[in-house]
Structure formats: C-alpha cells, structure tokens
Amino acid sequence: MKFEDYKYERPDYDEYGKIVNGLAEKLASSTNLEEAIQIIDQFNKVSGHTLSMEQLVGIRNSIDTKDEFYEKEQEFIDENSPKARVADNVFSNVLLNHQFLPQFKEKYGTQWFKSMEIENKWFSDKIVDELAEESKLVTRYEKLLASAKISFDGKINNLSQMGVYAQSPNREIRRMAEIKKAEFFTSIQDELDDIYDKLVKVRNRMAQKAGYDNYVEFGYYRLGRSDYNYKDVQRYRDIILKEVVPLSNKIRENQKKRLGLDSLKFYDLALWFKEGNPDPRGSVDELVAKAYSMYSELSPETKEFFKYMMDHNLLDLETKPNKRGGGYTEYVSEFKAPFIFSNFNGTSADVDVLTHEAGHAFQVYTSSKVLSVPSVFWPTLEACEIHSMSMEFFTHPWMEYFFGSDANKYRYKHTVESILFLPYGVAVDEFQEYAYLNPNVSKEERRAKWREIEKKYMPYKDYDGIEYYENGGFWQKQSHIYANAFYYIDYTLAQICAFNFFLLDLKNHKKAFNQYLELCKLGGSESFFELLRDTNQGNPFEDGVVRDCIKQLEKVVKKLEKEI
C-alpha cells in the first residue's frame, strides 16, 4: 500500500476507553504469565491503531490545512484524544503494580516501564481539559503561520518560499524580504502573543493541578526525561556560552570579511559567499533519485530503507499553498510507515531535510524491526535528534551529487551553521524557562527578555532598525516554542553527539557508522544517558566533552575554509 491508500477511521474514544479499561481489569486479575503477556500485546495493538489514526489526521491536515474533512477531524482529535491518554494511564498503573512486573521488564525491557513511572509524575485525568485546550492552541498557531501570503518579487509567497530571498547575493533583496516577513509577523503579532500567553497559562495550570509550583519540572517529566533536570541544563547553557559563543563570533567575523561588508546585518546572516550560497541542482524528483543513489552507497541498511520510503510514497517534500511550514518525521505504526514532511524551496535546506528527516525515519524504521513495543520505537527527544543530525554528517561525502563543484561550500556552510545553532538553541531554552517561571508577565516583558537573551548568546545580531525584530519578536517564528515546550534544548544536546559522530567518521567511517546503526536499533529501549553509554558516546553534560568537541571542530572549520 502507498500512503494515499492508508484507510482512516475516526477513533471512537468512548469505545477505546471501554476496551482498554477492560484489558486493565483482565490484566489486574491475571495469574498466568502467558495470558498477561497476551493482554499486553492486545493493548499495544489497540492503542497502536488509535494512535495511527491520530497520526494520519495530523499528517494529512498539515499537508493541506484548508482540507475541510481533515481540519474537522483534527479538531475532533484535539478535543477528544486526552480521553485515550486517561485510559492508557489506567492500564500503565496496572502494569506497574502487577505481580509479574519483573518478568514484563525482562521481556519488554525496563525503559517502557520507567517511562510509565515518569508519566505518573505529571499525567492525571485532572488535566484532560487543559490538554485539549493546549492542542487547539497549537493547531491555531500552525494554521496562522500556514496562512502567510506575502507579496514579493511579483509572486505570492508562503514563509518557506520567502526563505529563498534570505540568501540572495543582492543585499537590497535580502533586506526587503526580511522587511516583508516582519510586516506579516507584525500583522499577526497580537494573535501570536495571545496564543502563547494562553499556552503558558494552560500549561502552568496543568503543573499546579499536579502539585508543582510551575511548569518547568512538570514539563521535563512530560518529555520523559529521567537523567537530568533543569538545573543541569542551566549549567550546560553556561558551558555553551563559554565554549561555543567565542567560536560563533569568529565565524560571523570571517563571514563579514568574506562578504566584503563593513558591518553584518541580520539580513546578511544567511549568505555565506558573495556569489551566492550553493543550491542543489535538480527538481524534487531528481533530488530524491540522487538521495536514493547516496543511501544505496552509504550502507545496505540505508538503501533498503530509502527504497521503502519511495515505493510507499512516504515523502511529501514540495511546498504548496496552505501547507503547514517546517519539516518533521512521523511513524504510523499500523502501516509500518515512517513519513517525511517538508517544504522544499530550492535552497540547500532541501538537502538538509533529505538527510536530517531521513535520519529520523531510518532510526524508527530500524528500531521497529527489532523492538516489540511501539512506545519504545522512538527514544526520548534529545536522543531522537542524534540520529537526524548525525545523518546530516554521514552523508557529507556524497554532496557532489547535489551541489557539483560547490560541494565543499555546502560542507563548510553546513558545519558552521551547525556550530552557530548551539547558542541559538540554548537561547530558546533560556527564554522558555523564563516564560514558565514567570507565567504572568506581559507580552512586552517577554519580548524584551528574548532580546536580552539574544544579545547574550548572539551578540552579532543587528536588526538594522526592523522594528518587529528590534522589539524582540523573532522567537515567534520558532514553532517548537509553541508546540513543544522545552523540546529545543534537545537539538543542542544531540548536536554535540552528532559532532562526535562526525569527528569519528572523519577518522574511521566503519566504526562510526556501526556505532550509529547500533544506536538506531536500540530506539527508545534505554534512557538518553544509557544510550550514550552503550554506544560509546560522550555525554554533553560531562566535564570537557563540549570543550574538546569544539576544539576539534575549530580545526575542521579551518581546513574547510581553505578548501572553499
């Protein structure tokens, strides 16, 4: 079956609750191990079906946010899906208190049960209304950004299409494009402020109902984190400030010199070469064909995976009107289908997607073959991003396929942008921590705080008087801040791990890729720190790991600068 043939059925959440509660009762009274395991497997099948239907709606609604059928189905799921989570939680608690718990852990692994214990620290039926309200607010935000119709260059552009102009060699085009984008965001800023203010408050209510002072600790548990807390992350942000910000400032200074500018403005930051950035060569279909050649040569496993994606139409890559922005990977377990969603715009970001999102999809494609519980096909989010970001670097040797003689320029651009991402990523995290520790501040205070944090981690940012950005509006572009509170730090932790894979790959490709493949197979069967330990990876929280990584990367960057 191809993706378009996957049949959707609206979940019956009342029936789902009856079935799962019935299974929980059977499991609670079961005194036979084999029977108990059959009940658990039946639960996984039932819950997997319902979750798959939710995922199909999410994907199809994001492909066309104006499709009336899936728009209504998304509204229905936003409103009702928390009921399923209540039933799931009842079943989980029976599992955790069962006489056969040691045997269950032996069969299914310990991480699944650890995640249930963490879930009990935040989830209860008391917050069902808040969860539904949160889902509606996030959907409202995504639809708002997808509605962008910006008149520029004789065309009507969405936000993804406007990204092309950010790297134009013509400085005035870059400047005017940013002004037009800022005008769009200014026109919806009141609504963006309102959505975020409501999200902060609804999440804060959840935390208080669960007995927490604020959303911060609650939010960490909600993300399934068991190895570190927000105090550890504060120390990690300080490490990035000390070890990475000086290098990022050097990279920007070199960029200014290379472009021949007296001062670097915000609208210059995306351009790396006077003559223009390297762009991939070919249509969407041609790029996918080149990606297949690349993955065929990288390993037998990646070849099989990418052919599966192509054969089942599991890639939706082109930007279209009313399509949600950004990119993501989903896994529809009932159909054994990783799905890659993106918005190609003709820039090198298209290749970034073909490697980043393919890393996610390859991981879940691989782990789902090995593991029996859908809940642990994916690891926690910081570990998820290791697979995606590492794949970006594992594919560096094949960049000639996409960029021809400009391949080295892409490799340089990709490497330095990955380094520059670290200060931005921790800035987003610090902003979110402020927002949730201070849920009642005004929208003006939030914006001012963002601008203050921006100057701390990215002192080179000069908005050249563009009011929307000068007044601290940039963060409203970042969908993760709205959709997944505290998720963004995960990217930076994973980026350090990906850099370590990259540095090992430069020395010993076979060893590096075998470690990566083992990490993919483990999926979410272990916690973040355990995954790092069992695949011989450095832990970003440990002393010296970030410092040593950045020192080695600086040498790599200098070498790449000589080759461009």
Backbone torsions as a table, in degrees:
resi	resn	phi	psi	omega
1	MET	NA	144.7	173.7
2	LYS	-97.7	163.4	-173.1
3	PHE	-54.7	-40.6	-177.3
4	GLU	-66.5	-16.5	-180.0
5	ASP	-92.3	-6.7	-179.8
6	TYR	-64.7	124.9	-174.4
7	LYS	-83.6	130.9	176.9
8	TYR	-101.6	134.8	172.2
9	GLU	-128.1	130.3	-179.7
10	ARG	-61.0	127.6	178.4
11	PRO	-63.1	138.1	173.6
12	ASP	-99.1	97.0	-171.0
13	TYR	-71.7	-29.4	176.4
14	ASP	-67.4	-43.4	178.2
15	GLU	-66.0	-39.1	178.3
16	TYR	-59.1	-44.8	179.7
17	GLY	-60.5	-42.2	179.1
18	LYS	-62.4	-45.2	-178.0
19	ILE	-63.6	-48.7	-175.9
20	VAL	-68.6	-39.9	176.7
21	ASN	-64.2	-36.3	175.6
22	GLY	-64.5	-41.2	177.5
23	LEU	-65.4	-37.4	178.8
24	ALA	-63.1	-41.2	178.3
25	GLU	-64.4	-43.1	178.2
26	LYS	-61.0	-43.5	-178.4
27	LEU	-65.8	-40.4	-178.5
28	ALA	-61.0	-35.1	-177.5
29	SER	-94.6	-2.3	-176.9
30	SER	-73.1	131.2	176.8
31	THR	-117.1	11.3	-179.9
32	ASN	-118.9	121.8	-174.6
33	LEU	-60.3	-44.6	-178.1
34	GLU	-62.9	-42.4	177.1
35	GLU	-63.0	-42.3	-179.8
36	ALA	-61.0	-41.6	179.9
37	ILE	-66.0	-37.3	176.8
38	GLN	-62.7	-39.0	178.3
39	ILE	-65.2	-42.2	178.9
40	ILE	-62.5	-43.6	179.7
41	ASP	-64.8	-34.9	177.3
42	GLN	-66.5	-40.9	176.0
43	PHE	-59.7	-45.9	-179.9
44	ASN	-61.1	-34.7	178.9
45	LYS	-69.4	-46.4	-178.7
46	VAL	-65.2	-46.9	-178.8
47	SER	-67.9	-35.3	178.2
48	GLY	-63.2	-37.8	178.2
49	HIS	-64.9	-48.0	-178.6
50	THR	-63.0	-44.0	178.7
51	LEU	-63.3	-37.7	178.7
52	SER	-63.3	-38.9	177.8
53	MET	-65.6	-40.1	177.3
54	GLU	-62.3	-39.8	-178.7
55	GLN	-69.5	-38.9	177.3
56	LEU	-59.9	-43.4	178.6
57	VAL	-63.1	-45.6	-179.4
58	GLY	-59.1	-43.5	-179.6
59	ILE	-66.6	-50.4	-175.4
60	ARG	-68.1	-32.1	175.7
61	ASN	-69.8	-35.3	180.0
62	SER	-75.0	-27.2	176.6
63	ILE	-68.0	-36.5	176.3
64	ASP	-145.0	98.0	-176.3
65	THR	-70.5	-7.7	179.0
66	LYS	-101.3	-1.3	176.4
67	ASP	-66.1	113.4	-171.0
68	GLU	-62.6	-39.3	-177.5
69	PHE	-63.4	-52.4	-176.3
70	TYR	-75.4	-22.7	173.1
71	GLU	-64.2	-44.3	178.6
72	LYS	-68.5	-38.6	179.0
73	GLU	-65.1	-37.9	178.1
74	GLN	-64.7	-40.4	177.4
75	GLU	-62.4	-41.6	178.9
76	PHE	-62.5	-44.1	-178.8
77	ILE	-68.9	-41.8	176.7
78	ASP	-55.3	-40.0	-176.1
79	GLU	-75.7	-37.4	-167.3
80	ASN	-109.9	-20.0	-175.1
81	SER	-61.3	-29.5	176.8
82	PRO	-56.5	-24.9	177.1
83	LYS	-61.5	-38.3	179.3
84	ALA	-65.8	-36.5	-179.5
85	ARG	-66.7	-31.7	177.0
86	VAL	-63.9	-47.2	179.1
87	ALA	-63.1	-41.6	178.2
88	ASP	-59.0	-39.6	-178.2
89	ASN	-66.4	-37.0	176.1
90	VAL	-61.1	-46.3	-179.5
91	PHE	-62.9	-42.7	179.8
92	SER	-58.4	-42.3	-178.4
93	ASN	-68.2	-31.9	173.9
94	VAL	-65.6	-43.5	177.4
95	LEU	-57.1	-48.1	-175.2
96	LEU	-66.2	-23.5	-177.1
97	ASN	-107.7	14.4	-175.3
98	HIS	-82.4	149.2	179.2
99	GLN	-64.7	-24.4	-179.0
100	PHE	-95.1	16.2	-178.3
101	LEU	-52.7	-45.5	178.0
102	PRO	-57.7	-39.6	178.9
103	GLN	-70.5	-36.8	176.3
104	PHE	-61.3	-43.1	-179.5
105	LYS	-64.4	-36.3	178.7
106	GLU	-65.5	-37.9	-178.1
107	LYS	-78.9	-44.3	-171.6
108	TYR	-103.0	-6.7	-175.7
109	GLY	88.7	159.8	-172.7
110	THR	-83.5	-24.5	-171.4
111	GLN	-65.3	-37.2	179.2
112	TRP	-57.3	-42.5	-178.2
113	PHE	-75.6	-33.2	175.2
114	LYS	-63.4	-39.1	179.6
115	SER	-66.1	-33.5	176.2
116	MET	-66.4	-40.6	178.7
117	GLU	-62.7	-40.5	178.4
118	ILE	-66.9	-40.5	179.4
119	GLU	-58.8	-35.8	178.9
120	ASN	-65.8	-17.3	178.6
121	LYS	-77.5	-15.1	-178.0
122	TRP	-130.8	-30.4	-172.2
123	PHE	-90.3	140.0	169.7
124	SER	-159.5	164.7	179.3
125	ASP	-68.9	-9.1	178.6
126	LYS	-68.8	-21.1	-173.7
127	ILE	-108.8	14.5	-178.4
128	VAL	-58.6	-43.7	-179.3
129	ASP	-64.3	-39.3	178.9
130	GLU	-66.0	-39.9	178.6
131	LEU	-62.8	-40.8	178.3
132	ALA	-65.3	-43.8	179.0
133	GLU	-62.8	-41.5	178.4
134	GLU	-59.2	-47.1	-179.5
135	SER	-59.4	-41.5	179.3
136	LYS	-64.0	-40.7	-179.9
137	LEU	-65.7	-41.0	179.1
138	VAL	-65.4	-42.7	177.5
139	THR	-61.2	-40.5	178.7
140	ARG	-61.8	-42.6	177.9
141	TYR	-61.5	-47.7	-176.7
142	GLU	-63.8	-39.6	178.3
143	LYS	-66.7	-35.9	-179.5
144	LEU	-63.0	-45.8	179.0
145	LEU	-69.8	-34.3	179.2
146	ALA	-68.8	-17.2	-177.6
147	SER	-80.7	-3.2	-175.2
148	ALA	-58.6	127.4	174.4
149	LYS	-134.8	91.9	-172.3
150	ILE	-102.2	119.8	179.9
151	SER	-79.8	115.3	-179.3
152	PHE	-160.2	140.5	177.0
153	ASP	59.3	35.3	177.3
154	GLY	73.8	12.2	-177.8
155	LYS	-134.6	164.1	171.4
156	ILE	-100.3	120.8	-172.2
157	ASN	-117.9	145.7	167.0
158	ASN	-88.8	-178.5	-174.7
159	LEU	-65.6	-37.1	178.8
160	SER	-63.9	-42.6	-179.9
161	GLN	-66.3	-30.6	177.5
162	MET	-67.9	-21.4	179.1
163	GLY	-62.0	-24.5	178.9
164	VAL	-61.0	-39.8	-174.5
165	TYR	-74.9	-17.5	-179.8
166	ALA	-65.5	-21.6	-179.1
167	GLN	-115.1	21.5	176.3
168	SER	-65.5	138.2	175.1
169	PRO	-63.5	-18.3	180.0
170	ASN	-85.6	113.5	-174.3
171	ARG	-63.9	-36.5	-178.6
172	GLU	-67.4	-34.9	176.0
173	ILE	-65.0	-42.7	178.4
174	ARG	-60.4	-45.2	-177.6
175	ARG	-63.7	-48.0	-177.6
176	MET	-67.1	-34.3	178.3
177	ALA	-63.0	-41.9	179.0
178	GLU	-67.7	-35.5	177.5
179	ILE	-64.1	-42.7	179.9
180	LYS	-65.7	-40.5	176.9
181	LYS	-63.8	-42.2	179.1
182	ALA	-62.7	-35.9	177.8
183	GLU	-63.8	-40.9	177.9
184	PHE	-63.1	-47.4	-178.9
185	PHE	-65.6	-35.2	176.7
186	THR	-63.0	-37.6	-178.0
187	SER	-67.3	-23.2	-179.5
188	ILE	-114.8	9.4	-172.7
189	GLN	-62.7	-39.5	180.0
190	ASP	-60.5	-40.7	179.4
191	GLU	-70.1	-39.2	176.7
192	LEU	-61.9	-42.8	177.3
193	ASP	-62.4	-41.9	-178.6
194	ASP	-64.5	-45.0	179.6
195	ILE	-60.3	-46.3	-176.6
196	TYR	-68.8	-39.8	178.8
197	ASP	-59.6	-41.2	179.2
198	LYS	-68.9	-37.9	178.0
199	LEU	-63.1	-44.7	178.7
200	VAL	-60.1	-44.1	-176.6
201	LYS	-71.4	-38.7	180.0
202	VAL	-69.1	-36.4	176.9
203	ARG	-69.3	-36.6	177.0
204	ASN	-64.0	-38.5	177.2
205	ARG	-63.0	-41.3	176.8
206	MET	-54.9	-50.3	-176.8
207	ALA	-61.1	-43.6	-178.6
208	GLN	-67.3	-35.6	175.7
209	LYS	-64.3	-29.4	179.8
210	ALA	-87.6	0.4	175.7
211	GLY	95.1	13.8	179.2
212	TYR	-100.7	155.6	179.6
213	ASP	-70.4	-35.1	-177.7
214	ASN	-154.0	-177.1	-172.9
215	TYR	-80.4	-13.4	-169.2
216	VAL	-60.8	-61.1	-179.2
217	GLU	-63.0	-41.2	177.2
218	PHE	-56.4	-46.1	-178.9
219	GLY	-63.4	-35.7	177.3
220	TYR	-65.1	-43.1	177.2
221	TYR	-64.4	-37.4	-179.2
222	ARG	-62.2	-29.8	176.6
223	LEU	-83.8	0.8	176.2
224	GLY	78.5	18.7	-177.0
225	ARG	-77.7	128.5	-179.3
226	SER	-123.7	-11.4	-172.3
227	ASP	-99.5	-18.0	-175.2
228	TYR	-154.8	162.0	179.3
229	ASN	-125.7	-175.7	-173.5
230	TYR	-70.0	-22.3	174.9
231	LYS	-68.3	-38.9	175.7
232	ASP	-63.0	-40.0	-179.9
233	VAL	-67.3	-36.4	175.8
234	GLN	-58.3	-45.0	178.4
235	ARG	-64.4	-38.1	178.0
236	TYR	-63.9	-40.8	177.6
237	ARG	-61.2	-37.9	177.4
238	ASP	-63.4	-36.6	177.9
239	ILE	-64.3	-43.7	178.1
240	ILE	-62.0	-42.6	178.5
241	LEU	-58.5	-43.1	-176.7
242	LYS	-76.6	-44.0	-169.8
243	GLU	-93.7	-29.1	-171.6
244	VAL	-106.0	-37.6	-176.5
245	VAL	-57.9	-41.9	176.8
246	PRO	-58.9	-39.6	178.4
247	LEU	-69.2	-39.2	179.6
248	SER	-64.2	-36.2	176.9
249	ASN	-65.1	-38.0	176.7
250	LYS	-63.9	-42.0	179.9
251	ILE	-61.6	-41.5	179.3
252	ARG	-68.4	-37.6	177.9
253	GLU	-63.7	-42.3	177.5
254	ASN	-64.9	-36.0	177.3
255	GLN	-62.4	-44.5	179.4
256	LYS	-59.0	-45.0	179.5
257	LYS	-64.5	-42.2	-178.4
258	ARG	-63.7	-35.4	179.8
259	LEU	-83.1	-9.6	179.0
260	GLY	71.0	36.4	-177.4
261	LEU	-105.5	147.6	175.1
262	ASP	-73.8	-34.5	177.8
263	SER	-146.1	147.5	-178.2
264	LEU	-96.8	120.2	178.6
265	LYS	-100.2	167.6	-179.6
266	PHE	-54.8	-41.5	-176.6
267	TYR	-76.6	0.2	175.0
268	ASP	-96.4	-15.2	-166.2
269	LEU	-64.5	-27.2	-177.3
270	ALA	-86.4	-7.3	-179.0
271	LEU	-99.6	127.6	-175.8
272	TRP	-110.5	-18.3	-177.7
273	PHE	-138.1	138.7	-176.1
274	LYS	-51.4	-42.2	-176.1
275	GLU	-79.2	-4.1	179.7
276	GLY	116.4	155.8	178.7
277	ASN	-72.9	157.5	174.4
278	PRO	-67.7	129.3	176.6
279	ASP	-113.5	145.9	178.9
280	PRO	-66.8	150.9	-175.5
281	ARG	-108.6	118.4	177.2
282	GLY	126.9	164.1	177.6
283	SER	-74.1	175.2	178.0
284	VAL	-58.3	-46.4	180.0
285	ASP	-62.1	-38.3	179.1
286	GLU	-67.9	-38.6	178.3
287	LEU	-65.6	-39.7	177.8
288	VAL	-64.6	-40.6	178.3
289	ALA	-63.2	-40.2	177.8
290	LYS	-66.7	-38.3	177.6
291	ALA	-62.4	-38.1	178.3
292	TYR	-63.9	-41.8	176.9
293	SER	-61.0	-43.2	179.9
294	MET	-61.3	-50.4	-177.6
295	TYR	-70.2	-25.4	175.3
296	SER	-66.5	-33.9	-178.6
297	GLU	-87.5	-26.1	-178.5
298	LEU	-64.5	-47.6	178.7
299	SER	-169.1	157.5	175.4
300	PRO	-59.6	-35.7	-178.1
301	GLU	-66.5	-43.7	-179.5
302	THR	-71.1	-31.1	176.7
303	LYS	-62.6	-50.1	-179.6
304	GLU	-59.6	-44.1	-178.8
305	PHE	-61.1	-50.1	-173.1
306	PHE	-70.9	-31.5	175.3
307	LYS	-63.9	-39.8	177.3
308	TYR	-60.3	-44.4	179.2
309	MET	-60.9	-43.0	-179.4
310	MET	-69.1	-44.6	-176.0
311	ASP	-63.5	-29.0	-176.0
312	HIS	-105.3	12.8	178.5
313	ASN	54.2	49.7	-176.2
314	LEU	-101.4	25.8	175.9
315	LEU	-130.5	123.4	172.6
316	ASP	-122.2	100.5	-164.1
317	LEU	-111.3	-26.7	-172.9
318	GLU	-79.9	141.4	174.6
319	THR	-76.2	139.4	-176.9
320	LYS	-142.8	159.7	175.7
321	PRO	-58.3	140.1	177.0
322	ASN	68.6	9.1	176.3
323	LYS	-84.4	138.0	177.6
324	ARG	-59.3	148.5	-179.8
325	GLY	-76.7	173.0	173.0
326	GLY	79.6	-161.6	-179.8
327	GLY	-149.1	153.4	177.7
328	TYR	-160.5	168.1	171.0
329	THR	-124.3	134.5	176.3
330	GLU	-121.4	160.0	174.7
331	TYR	-129.0	117.6	179.7
332	VAL	-96.5	97.6	-166.9
333	SER	-64.2	-35.0	-177.4
334	GLU	-61.1	-29.1	-178.8
335	PHE	-107.3	7.8	-177.8
336	LYS	50.3	49.3	-169.2
337	ALA	-125.2	103.3	164.4
338	PRO	-69.8	144.1	-180.0
339	PHE	-132.1	128.8	179.7
340	ILE	-106.9	125.2	180.0
341	PHE	-116.6	135.0	178.8
342	SER	-158.1	177.3	177.4
343	ASN	-132.2	85.3	178.5
344	PHE	-62.5	140.4	178.6
345	ASN	-135.0	13.7	176.2
346	GLY	86.7	5.3	178.7
347	THR	-106.1	178.0	179.7
348	SER	-63.7	-16.4	176.3
349	ALA	-60.3	-25.1	177.8
350	ASP	-64.5	-40.1	177.9
351	VAL	-71.4	-36.7	175.9
352	ASP	-55.5	-41.3	180.0
353	VAL	-67.2	-43.1	-178.9
354	LEU	-63.8	-17.3	176.9
355	THR	-104.7	-46.6	-178.0
356	HIS	-63.9	-57.2	-177.3
357	GLU	-68.5	-31.0	175.7
358	ALA	-64.7	-31.3	175.9
359	GLY	-63.6	-42.8	175.4
360	HIS	-61.3	-50.2	-175.1
361	ALA	-64.7	-38.3	178.9
362	PHE	-64.0	-40.7	179.9
363	GLN	-60.8	-50.4	-175.4
364	VAL	-72.9	-31.3	174.0
365	TYR	-61.3	-39.4	-178.0
366	THR	-75.9	-48.2	-175.7
367	SER	-68.3	-32.9	-177.8
368	SER	-68.5	-17.2	176.2
369	LYS	-81.1	-22.8	-172.8
370	VAL	-101.4	-37.2	-173.2
371	LEU	-97.6	152.5	-174.8
372	SER	-102.5	-14.2	-176.5
373	VAL	-107.8	114.7	-178.9
374	PRO	-53.9	-29.8	-178.0
375	SER	-64.0	-20.2	-179.9
376	VAL	-114.2	14.7	173.0
377	PHE	-61.2	-39.9	176.5
378	TRP	-98.8	142.2	168.8
379	PRO	-82.7	-176.2	173.0
380	THR	-64.1	163.6	-164.4
381	LEU	-64.0	-37.5	-178.7
382	GLU	-65.2	-33.4	177.0
383	ALA	-73.9	-36.7	176.6
384	CYS	-53.8	-42.2	-174.4
385	GLU	-73.4	-15.4	175.2
386	ILE	-63.9	-42.7	-177.0
387	HIS	-62.7	-42.6	-176.9
388	SER	-71.0	-48.6	-176.3
389	MET	-70.1	-33.4	177.6
390	SER	-68.1	-39.0	179.0
391	MET	-60.7	-33.1	176.8
392	GLU	-56.3	-39.4	-177.8
393	PHE	-84.0	-34.2	177.7
394	PHE	-61.1	-24.8	-178.2
395	THR	-91.8	-1.0	179.6
396	HIS	-49.7	-42.5	-176.8
397	PRO	-62.9	-14.3	-177.0
398	TRP	-104.1	11.8	-174.8
399	MET	-67.3	-19.2	174.3
400	GLU	-59.3	-30.3	179.1
401	TYR	-59.2	-34.4	-174.6
402	PHE	-99.6	-32.2	-171.1
403	PHE	-119.9	-1.6	179.6
404	GLY	57.2	-129.5	-177.2
405	SER	-69.8	-10.4	178.4
406	ASP	-92.2	11.0	-174.9
407	ALA	-60.0	-39.9	180.0
408	ASN	-66.0	-34.1	176.5
409	LYS	-62.9	-42.4	177.8
410	TYR	-62.9	-45.4	-177.9
411	ARG	-59.5	-40.1	177.2
412	TYR	-65.1	-50.9	-178.3
413	LYS	-57.2	-46.8	-178.0
414	HIS	-63.1	-41.9	-177.8
415	THR	-66.8	-47.4	-177.6
416	VAL	-71.3	-34.2	177.2
417	GLU	-66.4	-32.3	176.7
418	SER	-67.3	-37.3	176.2
419	ILE	-67.3	-45.6	-178.7
420	LEU	-64.0	-24.6	179.9
421	PHE	-64.9	-32.1	-174.6
422	LEU	-57.5	-50.8	177.4
423	PRO	-62.5	-37.5	177.9
424	TYR	-63.8	-44.0	-178.7
425	GLY	-60.4	-42.1	179.7
426	VAL	-74.4	-27.4	175.1
427	ALA	-63.6	-43.6	177.3
428	VAL	-59.5	-42.0	-179.7
429	ASP	-65.7	-43.4	-179.5
430	GLU	-64.3	-37.6	177.6
431	PHE	-62.8	-44.4	-179.1
432	GLN	-65.0	-40.1	177.7
433	GLU	-59.6	-44.1	177.5
434	TYR	-59.9	-45.3	-175.7
435	ALA	-61.5	-40.3	-175.7
436	TYR	-86.8	-20.6	172.0
437	LEU	-80.4	-16.9	-179.2
438	ASN	-132.0	67.6	-171.0
439	PRO	-69.4	-12.1	-175.1
440	ASN	-108.0	10.9	178.5
441	VAL	-69.6	162.2	-179.9
442	SER	-78.3	164.8	177.9
443	LYS	-63.0	-33.7	178.9
444	GLU	-67.5	-39.5	178.6
445	GLU	-65.7	-38.0	177.7
446	ARG	-62.9	-45.7	-178.7
447	ARG	-64.0	-42.0	179.0
448	ALA	-61.8	-39.7	179.0
449	LYS	-64.6	-41.2	177.6
450	TRP	-59.7	-44.8	-177.7
451	ARG	-64.0	-37.8	177.8
452	GLU	-63.6	-44.7	-179.6
453	ILE	-67.2	-40.0	177.9
454	GLU	-56.3	-46.1	-178.2
455	LYS	-65.6	-29.4	179.4
456	LYS	-68.7	-47.7	-174.3
457	TYR	-95.6	-23.5	-178.3
458	MET	-133.0	66.6	-173.7
459	PRO	-63.1	-15.6	-178.2
460	TYR	-79.8	-7.9	-175.0
461	LYS	-73.7	112.8	179.8
462	ASP	-121.4	108.9	-174.6
463	TYR	-82.7	0.6	172.9
464	ASP	54.1	37.8	174.2
465	GLY	81.8	4.3	177.8
466	ILE	-71.7	109.1	-164.7
467	GLU	-59.1	-43.2	-176.8
468	TYR	-56.0	-42.9	-179.2
469	TYR	-78.7	-39.0	179.6
470	GLU	-58.5	-34.3	-178.4
471	ASN	-87.8	11.9	172.8
472	GLY	84.4	37.5	-178.7
473	GLY	-96.0	-7.9	-170.6
474	PHE	-56.4	-36.6	-174.5
475	TRP	-60.3	-21.9	-176.5
476	GLN	-70.1	-12.7	174.5
477	LYS	-76.3	-21.3	-170.5
478	GLN	-85.8	101.4	-172.1
479	SER	-61.7	-30.1	-178.8
480	HIS	-61.0	-32.3	-179.2
481	ILE	-62.0	-34.7	178.5
482	TYR	-84.8	-47.0	-168.8
483	ALA	-83.4	-35.7	-172.6
484	ASN	-138.6	84.2	-177.8
485	ALA	-57.4	131.7	177.4
486	PHE	71.5	6.1	177.4
487	TYR	-68.9	-34.0	-163.0
488	TYR	-64.5	-28.5	179.0
489	ILE	-62.9	-25.2	179.8
490	ASP	-58.2	-38.2	179.8
491	TYR	-61.7	-39.4	-177.0
492	THR	-71.8	-39.3	176.7
493	LEU	-62.2	-44.9	178.6
494	ALA	-65.3	-33.6	-179.9
495	GLN	-62.6	-39.9	176.1
496	ILE	-62.2	-44.2	178.5
497	CYS	-63.3	-40.7	178.9
498	ALA	-64.9	-39.0	175.9
499	PHE	-59.7	-39.7	-180.0
500	ASN	-66.9	-36.1	172.9
501	PHE	-63.7	-42.2	179.4
502	PHE	-60.1	-47.6	-178.8
503	LEU	-65.0	-38.0	176.2
504	LEU	-68.9	-38.4	-179.7
505	ASP	-61.7	-36.1	178.1
506	LEU	-64.5	-25.9	-179.3
507	LYS	-95.6	-40.4	-173.5
508	ASN	-151.7	91.7	-174.6
509	HIS	-61.5	-45.8	-175.9
510	LYS	-59.7	-45.5	-179.5
511	LYS	-63.9	-44.1	-177.8
512	ALA	-63.6	-46.9	-176.2
513	PHE	-70.2	-34.6	177.0
514	ASN	-64.3	-38.6	175.6
515	GLN	-64.6	-40.8	179.0
516	TYR	-63.9	-44.1	179.8
517	LEU	-61.9	-39.8	177.8
518	GLU	-64.7	-39.6	177.2
519	LEU	-61.5	-42.4	179.1
520	CYS	-62.7	-42.5	-179.1
521	LYS	-63.4	-35.3	-177.8
522	LEU	-68.7	-22.2	178.2
523	GLY	49.5	-127.5	178.9
524	GLY	-107.2	29.3	-179.0
525	SER	-76.8	-8.2	177.6
526	GLU	-138.5	164.9	176.4
527	SER	-76.2	171.3	-178.2
528	PHE	-54.8	-54.0	-178.2
529	PHE	-63.3	-37.4	179.2
530	GLU	-65.7	-39.9	177.7
531	LEU	-62.2	-42.2	178.3
532	LEU	-63.4	-43.7	-179.6
533	ARG	-62.1	-45.5	-172.8
534	ASP	-80.4	-6.9	174.0
535	THR	-119.2	18.6	174.2
536	ASN	57.8	44.6	178.5
537	GLN	-104.1	147.0	174.3
538	GLY	-70.7	142.1	179.9
539	ASN	-93.9	119.7	-176.1
540	PRO	-57.9	-21.3	-179.6
541	PHE	-81.5	-15.4	-175.9
542	GLU	-82.8	147.4	-177.4
543	ASP	-55.4	131.3	172.1
544	GLY	87.8	-15.4	-175.7
545	VAL	-66.2	-48.4	178.8
546	VAL	-66.4	-44.5	-178.4
547	ARG	-58.5	-48.5	-178.1
548	ASP	-65.2	-39.4	178.3
549	CYS	-61.4	-47.8	-176.8
550	ILE	-66.4	-37.3	177.3
551	LYS	-60.9	-44.1	178.6
552	GLN	-67.6	-38.6	179.6
553	LEU	-64.7	-36.3	179.2
554	GLU	-60.0	-37.5	176.5
555	LYS	-66.3	-40.0	178.8
556	VAL	-63.9	-42.2	-180.0
557	VAL	-63.0	-42.8	178.3
558	LYS	-61.5	-38.7	178.0
559	LYS	-66.1	-43.7	179.5
560	LEU	-64.5	-36.7	179.3
561	GLU	-60.8	-33.1	179.7
562	LYS	-74.0	-21.4	-175.0
563	GLU	-94.1	-9.8	-176.5
564	ILE	-92.7	NA	NA
